[in-house]
Amino acid sequence: MLHSSLQYALPFLVVGSLLLFLGRKLFWLFVAVAGFVAGIEAAHYLLPHQTELVTLILALVLGLIGALLAIFLQKLAIFVGGFVAGGYLTAVVAAPILGGAGVRHPGTWLCFLIGGILGAILLFIFFNWALIILSSMQGAHMILRSFTLPRHDISMLFILLAVIGIIVQAATYRRTRSPEKA
């Protein structure tokens, strides 16, 4: 997915890195990025003849809405962020299985829906841990979209980056939860 990501390589690398290592602390950024990524992808299919500027503006508006939701309506933002991130990541993972058919394939929408529901439920029940995992995966995905890599390398690098992000965020989460020793 994310057809135009190479045009935005540096921002994707920076935001992806922030999500990979600080996604739990920057919940608003996680939700904003989910809205931005969904906006870029949706614009290519819903408004195929529009310029890249229109696509970018739509994505930025959806990202801003996501950030505002995260700040002012956290419970709704948890649901929306978990749904969009879980759905998007599931659709990306399922794309090769579905033959790379993209958004027009009904299976992609089913995967998005199932992944979205699971992402929302997981984020709601296990907020911190789900946020650590989902933001690490989203960050790894965005970082890898910043580079042109052979398809066979992407899966292993995705797993490696996601695991590194999970370990780093889990370590900082445990440190903030454990009482300080005097």
Rosetta silent file (secondary structure, phi, psi, omega in degrees, C-alpha in Angstrom):
SEQUENCE: MLHSSLQYALPFLVVGSLLLFLGRKLFWLFVAVAGFVAGIEAAHYLLPHQTELVTLILALVLGLIGALLAIFLQKLAIFVGGFVAGGYLTAVVAAPILGGAGVRHPGTWLCFLIGGILGAILLFIFFNWALIILSSMQGAHMILRSFTLPRHDISMLFILLAVIGIIVQAATYRRTRSPEKA
SCORE:     score description
SCORE:     0.000 S_00000001
   1 L     0.000 -161.145 -179.645    0.000    0.000    0.000 S_00000001
   2 L    45.547   70.524 -174.243    1.149    3.605    0.397 S_00000001
   3 L   -64.922  -32.017 -173.666    1.941    4.195   -3.239 S_00000001
   4 L  -103.134   18.206 -173.062    3.463    7.639   -2.880 S_00000001
   5 H   -64.831  -29.822 -179.393    5.580    7.026    0.207 S_00000001
   6 H   -65.036  -26.802  176.050    8.929    7.425   -1.584 S_00000001
   7 H   -66.950  -25.794 -176.733    8.027   11.052   -2.274 S_00000001
   8 H  -112.466   35.377 -172.030    7.750   11.534    1.468 S_00000001
   9 H   -58.016  -49.857 -176.998   10.789    9.430    2.432 S_00000001
  10 H   -65.212  -47.860  177.034   12.379   11.807    4.954 S_00000001
  11 H   -61.054  -37.958  178.816    9.151   12.664    6.825 S_00000001
  12 H   -65.227  -39.368  178.956    8.203    8.971    6.877 S_00000001
  13 H   -64.156  -45.782 -178.807   11.651    8.080    8.236 S_00000001
  14 H   -66.428  -51.577 -178.521   11.472   10.734   10.972 S_00000001
  15 H   -66.098  -39.581  177.106    7.859   10.048   12.006 S_00000001
  16 H   -60.029  -41.090  178.252    8.412    6.298   11.713 S_00000001
  17 H   -65.904  -41.487  177.036   11.413    6.542   14.032 S_00000001
  18 H   -60.639  -44.352  178.728    9.420    8.598   16.548 S_00000001
  19 H   -65.557  -40.970 -177.339    6.655    5.996   16.508 S_00000001
  20 H   -60.090  -42.735 -174.321    9.113    3.119   16.723 S_00000001
  21 H  -103.321  -20.845 -175.107   10.806    4.420   19.856 S_00000001
  22 H  -130.657   17.380 -174.249    8.271    6.825   21.455 S_00000001
  23 L   -56.831  -38.820 -179.708    4.864    5.665   20.217 S_00000001
  24 L   -68.350  -38.705 -179.197    3.464    4.990   23.700 S_00000001
  25 L   -74.677  -26.856 -177.346    4.552    8.393   24.985 S_00000001
  26 L  -111.543   58.983 -177.408    3.288   10.167   21.867 S_00000001
  27 H   -55.621  -41.724 -179.882   -0.203    8.668   21.639 S_00000001
  28 H   -60.275  -36.094  178.589   -1.508   11.719   19.803 S_00000001
  29 H   -68.815  -39.792  178.034    1.203   11.229   17.159 S_00000001
  30 H   -57.754  -47.197 -179.200    0.257    7.564   16.773 S_00000001
  31 H   -69.432  -39.645  178.210   -3.382    8.483   16.098 S_00000001
  32 H   -62.330  -43.031  179.477   -2.390   11.389   13.835 S_00000001
  33 H   -65.487  -40.375  177.447   -0.107    9.138   11.791 S_00000001
  34 H   -58.828  -43.562  177.846   -2.837    6.518   11.478 S_00000001
  35 H   -67.002  -39.567  179.377   -5.153    9.204   10.078 S_00000001
  36 H   -64.151  -48.860 -178.964   -2.436   10.591    7.801 S_00000001
  37 H   -63.022  -43.415  177.872   -1.504    7.188    6.377 S_00000001
  38 H   -63.249  -37.548  179.302   -5.154    6.275    5.881 S_00000001
  39 H   -64.974  -42.696  178.182   -5.714    9.638    4.182 S_00000001
  40 H   -62.805  -46.548 -177.870   -2.875    9.150    1.705 S_00000001
  41 H   -65.895  -45.134 -177.865   -4.044    5.650    0.867 S_00000001
  42 H   -65.224  -39.342 -177.875   -7.725    6.587    0.626 S_00000001
  43 H   -61.767  -36.749  179.569   -7.060    9.644   -1.539 S_00000001
  44 H   -64.679  -29.394 -178.145   -5.322    7.551   -4.192 S_00000001
  45 H   -98.987  -34.813 -178.906   -8.394    5.362   -4.541 S_00000001
  46 H   -83.559  -31.500 -179.288  -11.220    7.762   -3.766 S_00000001
  47 L  -129.308   64.672 -171.113   -9.784   10.729   -5.679 S_00000001
  48 L   -64.749  -22.368 -175.539   -7.502    9.071   -8.262 S_00000001
  49 L  -100.868   10.530  179.301   -7.251   12.060  -10.596 S_00000001
  50 L   -85.878  160.510 -179.747   -6.311   14.630   -7.984 S_00000001
  51 L   -74.082  166.204  176.375   -2.871   16.146   -7.613 S_00000001
  52 H   -62.631  -30.666  178.836   -0.379   15.075   -4.971 S_00000001
  53 H   -63.661  -44.536  177.710   -1.088   18.360   -3.194 S_00000001
  54 H   -62.062  -42.954  178.241   -4.769   17.445   -2.764 S_00000001
  55 H   -59.832  -46.533 -179.223   -3.728   14.000   -1.537 S_00000001
  56 H   -64.924  -41.102  179.058   -1.304   15.513    0.949 S_00000001
  57 H   -63.640  -45.335  177.683   -3.859   18.062    2.189 S_00000001
  58 H   -59.338  -44.501 -179.873   -6.489   15.338    2.715 S_00000001
  59 H   -63.793  -42.136  179.008   -3.945   13.212    4.577 S_00000001
  60 H   -65.124  -39.907  178.018   -2.863   16.141    6.752 S_00000001
  61 H   -62.484  -46.304  178.968   -6.494   17.008    7.584 S_00000001
  62 H   -64.700  -37.427  175.927   -7.203   13.410    8.612 S_00000001
  63 H   -64.243  -41.516  177.649   -3.981   13.356   10.635 S_00000001
  64 H   -63.990  -42.134  176.587   -4.936   16.602   12.373 S_00000001
  65 H   -59.843  -43.350  177.840   -8.381   15.213   13.169 S_00000001
  66 H   -60.576  -44.587  179.763   -6.674   12.146   14.643 S_00000001
  67 H   -63.879  -43.067  178.840   -4.352   14.268   16.781 S_00000001
  68 H   -64.447  -40.060  175.172   -7.242   16.421   18.052 S_00000001
  69 H   -59.065  -44.484 -178.535   -9.235   13.291   18.873 S_00000001
  70 H   -62.629  -35.623 -177.297   -6.275   11.925   20.805 S_00000001
  71 H   -79.255  -45.003 -171.507   -5.915   15.122   22.798 S_00000001
  72 H  -100.447  -28.068 -178.061   -9.556   15.943   23.544 S_00000001
  73 L  -129.722   69.046 -169.588  -11.473   12.683   23.200 S_00000001
  74 H   -58.349  -41.918 -178.520   -8.992   10.048   24.273 S_00000001
  75 H   -62.976  -42.846  177.097  -11.436    7.119   24.526 S_00000001
  76 H   -66.732  -38.767  179.331  -12.758    7.745   21.019 S_00000001
  77 H   -65.080  -36.037  176.773   -9.204    8.266   19.779 S_00000001
  78 H   -60.127  -47.304  179.531   -8.173    4.931   21.291 S_00000001
  79 H   -62.985  -51.077 -176.743  -10.920    3.214   19.334 S_00000001
  80 H   -64.099  -47.043  179.965  -10.279    5.098   16.078 S_00000001
  81 H   -62.195  -44.756  178.334   -6.480    4.821   16.321 S_00000001
  82 H   -64.636  -40.708 -179.727   -6.602    1.126   17.184 S_00000001
  83 H   -65.362  -49.898 -177.179   -9.127    0.436   14.444 S_00000001
  84 H   -66.609  -46.702 -178.539   -7.255    2.310   11.704 S_00000001
  85 H   -66.199  -45.639  178.999   -3.777    1.061   12.695 S_00000001
  86 H   -63.093  -42.395  178.978   -4.934   -2.526   13.251 S_00000001
  87 H   -66.454  -44.570 -178.794   -6.918   -2.540   10.022 S_00000001
  88 H   -64.126  -48.059 -178.724   -4.165   -0.959    7.970 S_00000001
  89 H   -63.608  -38.631  177.496   -1.439   -3.244    9.295 S_00000001
  90 H   -64.542  -42.304  178.889   -3.617   -6.327    8.751 S_00000001
  91 H   -64.784  -38.441  178.679   -4.378   -5.265    5.188 S_00000001
  92 H   -65.799  -44.849  179.924   -0.664   -4.663    4.507 S_00000001
  93 H   -66.082  -36.438 -177.669    0.301   -8.053    5.929 S_00000001
  94 H   -79.573  -17.389 -175.540   -2.526   -9.784    4.013 S_00000001
  95 L   -53.761  -47.598  178.907   -1.767   -8.070    0.675 S_00000001
  96 L   -64.178  -33.774  178.991    0.793  -10.652   -0.500 S_00000001
  97 L   -66.988  -35.443 -179.972   -1.548  -13.476    0.522 S_00000001
  98 L   -86.661    9.195  178.564   -4.344  -11.873   -1.495 S_00000001
  99 L    80.374   20.347  178.885   -2.069  -11.520   -4.494 S_00000001
 100 L    63.678   27.938 -174.834   -1.382   -7.827   -3.952 S_00000001
 101 L   -68.032  -19.309  177.210   -4.855   -6.979   -5.292 S_00000001
 102 H    79.761 -161.705 -171.767   -5.036   -3.804   -3.210 S_00000001
 103 H   -65.188  -26.930 -176.606   -8.060   -1.916   -1.974 S_00000001
 104 H   -74.689  -13.933  179.627  -10.358   -3.108   -4.731 S_00000001
 105 L   -81.083  127.822 -179.315  -10.155   -6.726   -3.531 S_00000001
 106 H   -59.238  -31.131  178.407  -13.017   -7.598   -1.123 S_00000001
 107 H   -62.845  -33.266  178.210  -10.605   -9.682    0.942 S_00000001
 108 H   -63.035  -43.647  179.915   -8.554   -6.570    1.682 S_00000001
 109 H   -66.794  -37.687  177.785  -11.604   -4.849    3.167 S_00000001
 110 H   -64.924  -44.275  177.025  -12.470   -7.929    5.206 S_00000001
 111 H   -61.528  -42.506  178.553   -8.895   -8.075    6.535 S_00000001
 112 H   -60.552  -45.909 -178.978   -9.028   -4.348    7.289 S_00000001
 113 H   -63.170  -48.420 -179.702  -12.315   -4.742    9.159 S_00000001
 114 H   -63.749  -47.703  178.648  -11.170   -7.758   11.191 S_00000001
 115 H   -63.225  -36.353  178.392   -7.778   -6.206   11.947 S_00000001
 116 H   -64.675  -45.100  178.784   -9.442   -2.912   12.796 S_00000001
 117 H   -63.257  -46.132  178.815  -11.823   -4.478   15.274 S_00000001
 118 H   -62.998  -42.364  178.656   -9.010   -6.484   16.873 S_00000001
 119 H   -61.174  -42.938  179.645   -6.756   -3.415   16.974 S_00000001
 120 H   -65.366  -44.410  179.974   -9.466   -1.318   18.643 S_00000001
 121 H   -64.001  -47.333 -179.861  -10.267   -4.018   21.206 S_00000001
 122 H   -62.143  -43.047 -179.635   -6.610   -4.670   22.000 S_00000001
 123 H   -65.771  -35.380  179.918   -5.819   -0.990   22.308 S_00000001
 124 H   -70.688  -45.680 -175.569   -8.826   -0.470   24.581 S_00000001
 125 H   -77.633  -47.514 -176.066   -8.153   -3.446   26.886 S_00000001
 126 L  -113.889   58.277 -168.804   -4.364   -3.466   26.909 S_00000001
 127 H   -46.424  -61.064 -174.413   -3.800    0.200   26.163 S_00000001
 128 H   -63.502  -47.342 -178.372   -0.107    0.600   26.974 S_00000001
 129 H   -69.290  -40.534  177.603    1.076   -2.755   25.638 S_00000001
 130 H   -65.286  -38.433  178.467   -1.106   -2.601   22.530 S_00000001
 131 H   -65.616  -39.736  176.572    0.086    0.945   21.898 S_00000001
 132 H   -61.086  -47.972 -177.402    3.698   -0.179   22.246 S_00000001
 133 H   -68.816  -50.262 -178.004    3.188   -3.039   19.785 S_00000001
 134 H   -64.426  -41.677 -179.589    1.017   -1.183   17.266 S_00000001
 135 H   -69.485  -34.093  175.750    3.150    1.965   17.266 S_00000001
 136 H   -65.322  -42.456  178.631    6.326   -0.117   16.882 S_00000001
 137 H   -66.468  -44.117  179.345    4.798   -1.961   13.939 S_00000001
 138 H   -64.194  -41.458  177.689    3.500    1.261   12.375 S_00000001
 139 H   -63.333  -44.463  178.040    6.882    2.922   12.916 S_00000001
 140 H   -60.623  -43.261  179.645    8.742   -0.029   11.384 S_00000001
 141 H   -61.967  -44.855 -179.128    6.388    0.020    8.406 S_00000001
 142 H   -66.852  -39.340  177.951    6.862    3.752    7.837 S_00000001
 143 H   -61.246  -46.745 -178.640   10.648    3.498    8.143 S_00000001
 144 H   -66.254  -28.387  176.834   10.772    0.697    5.581 S_00000001
 145 L   -71.564  -10.911  178.560    8.539    2.703    3.234 S_00000001
 146 L   -80.918  -11.486 -175.790   11.286    5.325    3.218 S_00000001
 147 L  -124.051  155.452  171.977   13.606    2.985    1.332 S_00000001
 148 L   -97.696  108.948 -176.510   13.472    0.961   -1.845 S_00000001
 149 L  -125.979  152.782  173.835   14.267   -2.566   -0.724 S_00000001
 150 L   -62.150  144.237 -175.416   13.881   -6.009   -2.272 S_00000001
 151 H   -55.238  -38.873 -177.296   10.606   -7.609   -1.221 S_00000001
 152 H   -69.454  -23.385  178.447   12.305  -10.549    0.526 S_00000001
 153 H   -80.995  -26.736 -173.299   14.301   -8.212    2.789 S_00000001
 154 H   -62.519  -44.055 -177.073   11.291   -6.192    3.916 S_00000001
 155 H   -61.067  -47.796 -178.791    9.656   -8.907    6.040 S_00000001
 156 H   -66.422  -41.721  178.354   12.768   -9.666    8.073 S_00000001
 157 H   -66.101  -37.684  176.864   13.626   -5.991    8.512 S_00000001
 158 H   -58.892  -50.054 -179.183   10.031   -5.235    9.512 S_00000001
 159 H   -61.650  -45.506 -179.341   10.126   -7.899   12.222 S_00000001
 160 H   -60.510  -49.566  179.722   13.571   -6.782   13.398 S_00000001
 161 H   -62.507  -44.567 -179.435   12.610   -3.097   13.593 S_00000001
 162 H   -61.355  -43.222  179.199    9.277   -3.841   15.271 S_00000001
 163 H   -64.249  -42.336  176.982   10.949   -6.042   17.896 S_00000001
 164 H   -60.128  -45.965  178.553   13.592   -3.372   18.571 S_00000001
 165 H   -60.812  -43.049  179.570   10.847   -0.756   18.971 S_00000001
 166 H   -63.030  -44.010 -179.875    8.855   -3.009   21.295 S_00000001
 167 H   -63.117  -46.525 -179.253   11.930   -3.719   23.437 S_00000001
 168 H   -63.178  -48.062 -178.747   12.900   -0.031   23.691 S_00000001
 169 H   -67.204  -37.998  179.068    9.357    1.131   24.475 S_00000001
 170 H   -64.445  -39.512  178.926    8.756   -1.736   26.926 S_00000001
 171 H   -63.681  -43.163  179.137   11.960   -0.865   28.784 S_00000001
 172 H   -70.557  -33.047  178.206   10.940    2.783   29.132 S_00000001
 173 H   -66.858  -43.692  179.525    7.403    1.755   30.119 S_00000001
 174 H   -64.354  -38.283  178.942    8.680   -0.574   32.852 S_00000001
 175 H   -63.446  -38.721 -178.898   10.995    2.149   34.150 S_00000001
 176 H   -75.448  -22.518 -179.316    8.107    4.601   34.471 S_00000001
 177 H   -87.153  -31.303 -176.299    5.926    2.006   36.206 S_00000001
 178 L   -78.369  138.283 -179.665    8.457    0.705   38.743 S_00000001
 179 L   -67.167  143.185  179.506    8.784    2.722   41.938 S_00000001
 180 L   -72.145  138.495  179.530   12.046    4.560   42.325 S_00000001
 181 L   -91.933  131.819 -178.130   14.390    3.103   44.886 S_00000001
 182 L   -90.473    0.000    0.000   15.763    5.552   47.392 S_00000001
